[in-house]
Amino acid sequence: MTEKKFEEAMERLEEIVQGLEGGDLPLSDSLRVFEEGMALARFCSSELEAAEKKVTLLVKESGGRLSEAPFEVNGEP
């Protein structure tokens, strides 16, 4: 369910950016949607950070201990 909220937030954020870039909104409306966009950006950033933490791999070291290692794609973090 969080994924859907993230996707919805990103879609709304894109709508806000397009509206602000259009320059057709009155100042008061621009400020209101800008504030909404900032809140959505914070939410999306938080969701991405949480997802990044979940993508941490548990690696078994010699001796049987478990440690965390960052997820790497093609050798790049």
GULUMLO-561545 format. One record per atom (N, C-alpha, C, O): residue number from 1; x, y, z. Coordinates in Angstrom, 2 decimals. Atoms other than C-alpha are relative to their C-alpha. Layout:
BEGIN
+------+---------+---------+---------+
: resi :       u :       v :       w :
+------+---------+---------+---------+
:  NUM :       X :       Y :       Z :
...
+------+---------+---------+---------+
END
This chain:
BEGIN
+------+---------+---------+---------+
: resi :       u :       v :       w :
+------+---------+---------+---------+
:    1 :    0.82 :   -1.20 :    0.00 :
:    1 :    0.00 :    0.00 :    0.00 :
:    1 :    0.86 :    1.26 :    0.00 :
:    1 :    0.47 :    2.28 :   -0.57 :
:    2 :   -0.89 :   -1.15 :   -0.01 :
:    2 :    2.93 :    2.34 :    0.64 :
:    2 :    0.47 :    0.32 :   -1.41 :
:    2 :    0.61 :    1.49 :   -1.77 :
:    3 :   -0.43 :   -0.21 :    1.37 :
:    3 :    4.08 :    1.82 :   -2.97 :
:    3 :   -1.03 :    0.83 :   -0.76 :
:    3 :   -0.68 :    1.77 :   -1.46 :
:    4 :    1.05 :   -0.73 :    0.71 :
:    4 :    0.74 :    3.02 :   -4.27 :
:    4 :   -0.02 :    1.45 :    0.45 :
:    4 :   -0.17 :    2.36 :   -0.37 :
:    5 :   -0.02 :   -1.38 :   -0.49 :
:    5 :    0.88 :    6.08 :   -2.05 :
:    5 :    1.20 :    0.75 :   -0.55 :
:    5 :    1.10 :    1.93 :   -0.88 :
:    6 :   -1.19 :   -0.63 :    0.53 :
:    6 :    4.43 :    6.78 :   -3.23 :
:    6 :   -0.24 :    0.38 :   -1.46 :
:    6 :    0.06 :    1.50 :   -1.87 :
:    7 :    0.26 :   -0.27 :    1.42 :
:    7 :    3.39 :    6.50 :   -6.88 :
:    7 :   -1.00 :    1.14 :   -0.16 :
:    7 :   -0.82 :    2.02 :   -1.01 :
:    8 :    1.00 :   -1.08 :    0.06 :
:    8 :    0.36 :    8.71 :   -6.28 :
:    8 :    0.63 :    1.34 :    0.37 :
:    8 :    0.33 :    2.37 :   -0.25 :
:    9 :   -0.66 :   -1.23 :   -0.43 :
:    9 :    2.52 :   11.27 :   -4.48 :
:    9 :    0.91 :    0.52 :   -1.12 :
:    9 :    0.96 :    1.73 :   -1.36 :
:   10 :   -0.87 :   -0.42 :    1.10 :
:   10 :    5.01 :   11.32 :   -7.37 :
:   10 :   -0.82 :    0.58 :   -1.15 :
:   10 :   -0.43 :    1.58 :   -1.75 :
:   11 :    0.86 :   -0.51 :    1.08 :
:   11 :    2.22 :   11.78 :   -9.91 :
:   11 :   -0.51 :    1.41 :    0.35 :
:   11 :   -0.49 :    2.31 :   -0.49 :
:   12 :    0.50 :   -1.31 :   -0.41 :
:   12 :    0.75 :   14.67 :   -7.92 :
:   12 :    1.12 :    1.04 :   -0.02 :
:   12 :    0.91 :    2.18 :   -0.41 :
:   13 :   -1.15 :   -0.91 :    0.00 :
:   13 :    4.20 :   16.21 :   -7.51 :
:   13 :    0.32 :    0.44 :   -1.43 :
:   13 :    0.64 :    1.60 :   -1.66 :
:   14 :   -0.24 :   -0.35 :    1.40 :
:   14 :    4.69 :   16.09 :  -11.29 :
:   14 :   -1.06 :    0.99 :   -0.50 :
:   14 :   -0.74 :    1.93 :   -1.23 :
:   15 :    1.07 :   -0.93 :    0.37 :
:   15 :    1.30 :   17.81 :  -11.76 :
:   15 :    0.28 :    1.39 :    0.55 :
:   15 :    0.08 :    2.40 :   -0.13 :
:   16 :   -0.29 :   -1.28 :   -0.65 :
:   16 :    2.32 :   20.53 :   -9.32 :
:   16 :    1.13 :    0.72 :   -0.72 :
:   16 :    1.04 :    1.92 :   -0.98 :
:   17 :   -1.14 :   -0.61 :    0.69 :
:   17 :    5.64 :   21.13 :  -11.06 :
:   17 :   -0.45 :    0.56 :   -1.35 :
:   17 :   -0.09 :    1.68 :   -1.70 :
:   18 :    0.48 :   -0.48 :    1.30 :
:   18 :    3.92 :   21.40 :  -14.45 :
:   18 :   -0.86 :    1.25 :    0.17 :
:   18 :   -0.74 :    2.20 :   -0.61 :
:   19 :    0.85 :   -1.16 :   -0.25 :
:   19 :    1.35 :   23.82 :  -13.01 :
:   19 :    0.81 :    1.24 :    0.35 :
:   19 :    0.51 :    2.34 :   -0.12 :
:   20 :   -0.84 :   -1.14 :   -0.39 :
:   20 :    4.01 :   26.01 :  -11.44 :
:   20 :    0.85 :    0.49 :   -1.17 :
:   20 :    1.06 :    1.69 :   -1.33 :
:   21 :   -0.81 :   -0.40 :    1.16 :
:   21 :    6.16 :   25.97 :  -14.57 :
:   21 :   -0.84 :    0.74 :   -1.03 :
:   21 :   -0.33 :    1.58 :   -1.77 :
:   22 :    0.88 :   -0.67 :    0.95 :
:   22 :    3.14 :   27.06 :  -16.61 :
:   22 :   -0.17 :    1.47 :    0.29 :
:   22 :   -0.40 :    2.27 :   -0.63 :
:   23 :    0.09 :   -1.40 :   -0.38 :
:   23 :    2.99 :   30.31 :  -14.68 :
:   23 :   -1.39 :    0.60 :   -0.09 :
:   23 :   -1.54 :    1.82 :   -0.06 :
:   24 :    1.36 :   -0.50 :    0.15 :
:   24 :   -0.78 :   30.58 :  -15.03 :
:   24 :   -0.76 :    0.14 :    1.32 :
:   24 :   -1.86 :    0.68 :    1.35 :
:   25 :    0.69 :   -0.04 :   -1.29 :
:   25 :   -1.64 :   30.28 :  -11.34 :
:   25 :    0.19 :    1.36 :    0.68 :
:   25 :    1.26 :    1.96 :    0.58 :
:   26 :   -0.18 :   -1.21 :   -0.82 :
:   26 :   -2.30 :   33.32 :   -9.17 :
:   26 :    1.01 :   -0.26 :    1.12 :
:   26 :    1.25 :   -1.42 :    1.49 :
:   27 :   -1.04 :    0.14 :   -1.01 :
:   27 :    0.34 :   33.95 :   -6.51 :
:   27 :   -0.46 :   -0.83 :    1.20 :
:   27 :    0.27 :   -1.71 :    1.65 :
:   28 :    0.48 :    0.73 :   -1.18 :
:   28 :   -1.79 :   32.66 :   -3.62 :
:   28 :   -0.14 :   -1.50 :   -0.30 :
:   28 :    0.19 :   -2.34 :    0.54 :
:   29 :    0.11 :    1.41 :    0.38 :
:   29 :   -2.53 :   29.41 :   -5.50 :
:   29 :    1.37 :   -0.62 :   -0.20 :
:   29 :    1.59 :   -1.77 :    0.16 :
:   30 :   -1.37 :    0.49 :    0.20 :
:   30 :    1.13 :   29.05 :   -6.47 :
:   30 :    0.65 :   -0.34 :    1.34 :
:   30 :    1.30 :   -1.38 :    1.47 :
:   31 :   -0.58 :    0.27 :   -1.33 :
:   31 :    2.17 :   29.31 :   -2.83 :
:   31 :   -0.62 :   -1.23 :    0.64 :
:   31 :    0.07 :   -2.04 :    1.26 :
:   32 :    0.70 :    1.15 :   -0.58 :
:   32 :   -0.46 :   26.79 :   -1.76 :
:   32 :    0.49 :   -1.31 :   -0.62 :
:   32 :    0.79 :   -2.26 :    0.10 :
:   33 :   -0.43 :    1.25 :    0.63 :
:   33 :    0.54 :   24.17 :   -4.34 :
:   33 :    1.50 :   -0.22 :    0.20 :
:   33 :    1.96 :   -1.37 :    0.24 :
:   34 :   -1.41 :    0.16 :   -0.31 :
:   34 :    4.23 :   24.87 :   -3.69 :
:   34 :    0.17 :   -0.67 :    1.36 :
:   34 :    0.99 :   -1.58 :    1.51 :
:   35 :   -0.05 :    0.62 :   -1.33 :
:   35 :    3.68 :   24.02 :   -0.01 :
:   35 :   -0.39 :   -1.47 :   -0.08 :
:   35 :    0.23 :   -2.33 :    0.54 :
:   36 :    0.42 :    1.39 :    0.17 :
:   36 :    1.82 :   20.87 :   -1.03 :
:   36 :    1.12 :   -0.81 :   -0.65 :
:   36 :    1.40 :   -1.94 :   -0.25 :
:   37 :   -1.09 :    0.68 :    0.69 :
:   37 :    4.67 :   19.96 :   -3.37 :
:   37 :    1.18 :   -0.28 :    0.92 :
:   37 :    1.79 :   -1.34 :    0.84 :
:   38 :   -1.11 :    0.20 :   -0.94 :
:   38 :    7.27 :   20.43 :   -0.64 :
:   38 :   -0.32 :   -1.15 :    0.97 :
:   38 :    0.56 :   -1.95 :    1.28 :
:   39 :    0.40 :    1.09 :   -0.89 :
:   39 :    5.30 :   18.12 :    1.68 :
:   39 :    0.08 :   -1.33 :   -0.73 :
:   39 :    0.54 :   -2.32 :   -0.16 :
:   40 :   -0.08 :    1.23 :    0.79 :
:   40 :    5.03 :   15.53 :   -1.09 :
:   40 :    1.45 :   -0.40 :   -0.25 :
:   40 :    1.79 :   -1.59 :   -0.21 :
:   41 :   -1.42 :    0.29 :    0.23 :
:   41 :    8.76 :   15.81 :   -1.83 :
:   41 :    0.64 :   -0.60 :    1.26 :
:   41 :    1.43 :   -1.53 :    1.16 :
:   42 :   -0.53 :    0.56 :   -1.26 :
:   42 :    9.57 :   15.19 :    1.86 :
:   42 :   -0.50 :   -1.43 :    0.19 :
:   42 :    0.27 :   -2.31 :    0.58 :
:   43 :    0.57 :    1.33 :   -0.13 :
:   43 :    7.21 :   12.19 :    1.91 :
:   43 :    0.72 :   -0.98 :   -0.93 :
:   43 :    1.11 :   -2.07 :   -0.50 :
:   44 :   -0.65 :    0.89 :    0.97 :
:   44 :    8.76 :   10.71 :   -1.26 :
:   44 :    1.44 :   -0.28 :    0.40 :
:   44 :    1.91 :   -1.42 :    0.28 :
:   45 :   -1.38 :    0.18 :   -0.43 :
:   45 :   12.28 :   11.26 :    0.03 :
:   45 :    0.08 :   -0.97 :    1.17 :
:   45 :    0.96 :   -1.83 :    1.21 :
:   46 :    0.04 :    0.89 :   -1.15 :
:   46 :   11.41 :    9.53 :    3.29 :
:   46 :   -0.29 :   -1.44 :   -0.42 :
:   46 :    0.33 :   -2.38 :    0.08 :
:   47 :    0.33 :    1.34 :    0.49 :
:   47 :    9.86 :    6.59 :    1.44 :
:   47 :    1.19 :   -0.62 :   -0.72 :
:   47 :    1.44 :   -1.82 :   -0.57 :
:   48 :   -1.16 :    0.52 :    0.70 :
:   48 :   12.94 :    6.24 :   -0.76 :
:   48 :    1.11 :   -0.40 :    0.97 :
:   48 :    1.78 :   -1.42 :    0.77 :
:   49 :   -1.01 :    0.36 :   -1.01 :
:   49 :   15.25 :    6.28 :    2.26 :
:   49 :   -0.37 :   -1.30 :    0.69 :
:   49 :    0.49 :   -2.14 :    0.94 :
:   50 :    0.44 :    1.23 :   -0.65 :
:   50 :   13.15 :    3.58 :    3.92 :
:   50 :    0.20 :   -1.19 :   -0.93 :
:   50 :    0.61 :   -2.26 :   -0.48 :
:   51 :   -0.19 :    1.08 :    0.96 :
:   51 :   13.25 :    1.47 :    0.75 :
:   51 :    1.47 :   -0.36 :   -0.14 :
:   51 :    1.83 :   -1.53 :   -0.25 :
:   52 :   -1.43 :    0.25 :    0.09 :
:   52 :   17.02 :    1.88 :    0.54 :
:   52 :    0.49 :   -0.83 :    1.18 :
:   52 :    1.32 :   -1.72 :    1.01 :
:   53 :   -0.40 :    0.76 :   -1.18 :
:   53 :   17.40 :    0.58 :    4.08 :
:   53 :   -0.46 :   -1.45 :   -0.09 :
:   53 :    0.23 :   -2.35 :    0.39 :
:   54 :    0.52 :    1.36 :    0.14 :
:   54 :   15.26 :   -2.46 :    3.23 :
:   54 :    0.81 :   -0.81 :   -1.00 :
:   54 :    0.80 :   -2.04 :   -0.97 :
:   55 :   -0.76 :    0.68 :    1.03 :
:   55 :   17.53 :   -3.26 :    0.30 :
:   55 :    1.41 :   -0.32 :    0.50 :
:   55 :    2.30 :   -0.61 :   -0.30 :
:   56 :   -1.28 :    0.37 :   -0.59 :
:   56 :   20.42 :   -3.91 :    2.67 :
:   56 :    0.07 :   -1.51 :    0.10 :
:   56 :   -0.87 :   -2.16 :    0.58 :
:   57 :   -0.17 :    1.45 :   -0.02 :
:   57 :   21.74 :   -7.42 :    2.34 :
:   57 :    0.65 :   -0.45 :    1.30 :
:   57 :    1.51 :    0.24 :    1.85 :
:   58 :   -0.69 :    0.63 :   -1.13 :
:   58 :   22.66 :   -9.66 :    5.25 :
:   58 :    1.04 :   -0.96 :   -0.56 :
:   58 :    0.72 :   -1.85 :   -1.35 :
:   59 :   -1.10 :    0.79 :    0.51 :
:   59 :   26.03 :  -11.21 :    4.59 :
:   59 :    0.57 :   -0.84 :    1.15 :
:   59 :    0.86 :   -0.33 :    2.22 :
:   60 :   -0.56 :    0.88 :   -1.02 :
:   60 :   27.31 :  -14.22 :    6.50 :
:   60 :    1.52 :    0.06 :   -0.08 :
:   60 :    2.11 :   -0.27 :   -1.11 :
:   61 :   -1.46 :   -0.07 :   -0.06 :
:   61 :   30.91 :  -13.67 :    7.57 :
:   61 :    0.55 :   -1.34 :    0.45 :
:   61 :   -0.18 :   -2.21 :    0.91 :
:   62 :   -0.63 :    1.20 :   -0.52 :
:   62 :   33.40 :  -16.36 :    8.40 :
:   62 :   -0.20 :   -0.02 :    1.52 :
:   62 :   -0.07 :    1.02 :    2.17 :
:   63 :    0.29 :    0.09 :   -1.42 :
:   63 :   32.60 :  -17.59 :   11.88 :
:   63 :   -1.50 :    0.03 :    0.25 :
:   63 :   -1.93 :   -0.09 :    1.40 :
:   64 :    1.44 :    0.08 :   -0.15 :
:   64 :   28.84 :  -17.48 :   11.24 :
:   64 :   -0.69 :    1.30 :    0.37 :
:   64 :   -1.92 :    1.32 :    0.49 :
:   65 :    0.64 :   -1.28 :   -0.36 :
:   65 :   28.26 :  -13.82 :   12.16 :
:   65 :   -0.71 :    0.59 :   -1.20 :
:   65 :   -0.31 :    0.40 :   -2.35 :
:   66 :    0.71 :   -0.71 :    1.06 :
:   66 :   25.78 :  -11.80 :   10.18 :
:   66 :    0.34 :    1.47 :    0.09 :
:   66 :    0.41 :    2.04 :    1.18 :
:   67 :   -0.25 :   -1.44 :    0.03 :
:   67 :   26.60 :   -8.28 :    9.09 :
:   67 :   -0.76 :    0.60 :   -1.17 :
:   67 :   -1.13 :   -0.11 :   -2.11 :
:   68 :    0.72 :   -0.68 :    1.07 :
:   68 :   24.90 :   -5.72 :    6.91 :
:   68 :    0.99 :    0.54 :   -1.02 :
:   68 :    2.06 :    1.04 :   -0.68 :
:   69 :   -0.79 :   -0.56 :    1.08 :
:   69 :   26.28 :   -4.75 :    3.54 :
:   69 :   -0.94 :    0.72 :   -0.94 :
:   69 :   -2.05 :    0.24 :   -1.18 :
:   70 :    0.90 :   -0.71 :    0.92 :
:   70 :   24.84 :   -2.18 :    1.15 :
:   70 :   -0.24 :   -0.81 :   -1.26 :
:   70 :    0.64 :   -1.56 :   -1.70 :
:   71 :    0.36 :    0.66 :    1.23 :
:   71 :   23.07 :   -3.51 :   -1.90 :
:   71 :    0.79 :    0.63 :   -1.13 :
:   71 :    0.81 :    1.86 :   -1.26 :
:   72 :   -0.78 :   -0.52 :    1.11 :
:   72 :   25.28 :   -3.18 :   -4.97 :
:   72 :   -0.51 :   -0.58 :   -1.31 :
:   72 :   -0.86 :   -1.76 :   -1.40 :
:   73 :    0.37 :    0.43 :    1.33 :
:   73 :   24.37 :   -3.35 :   -8.64 :
:   73 :    1.23 :    0.12 :   -0.87 :
:   73 :    1.80 :    1.20 :   -1.02 :
:   74 :   -1.20 :    0.03 :    0.85 :
:   74 :   27.23 :   -4.38 :  -10.94 :
:   74 :    1.22 :    0.57 :    0.70 :
:   74 :    2.03 :    1.27 :    0.09 :
:   75 :   -1.16 :   -0.45 :   -0.77 :
:   75 :   29.73 :   -3.66 :   -8.19 :
:   75 :   -0.03 :    1.44 :    0.42 :
:   75 :    0.92 :    1.93 :    1.02 :
:   76 :    0.13 :   -1.40 :   -0.40 :
:   76 :   28.48 :   -0.10 :   -7.67 :
:   76 :   -1.10 :    0.16 :    1.03 :
:   76 :   -2.19 :   -0.37 :    0.85 :
:   77 :    1.04 :   -0.20 :   -1.03 :
:   77 :   26.61 :    0.99 :   -4.50 :
:   77 :   -1.11 :    0.89 :   -0.48 :
:   77 :   -2.05 :    1.15 :    0.27 :
+------+---------+---------+---------+
END
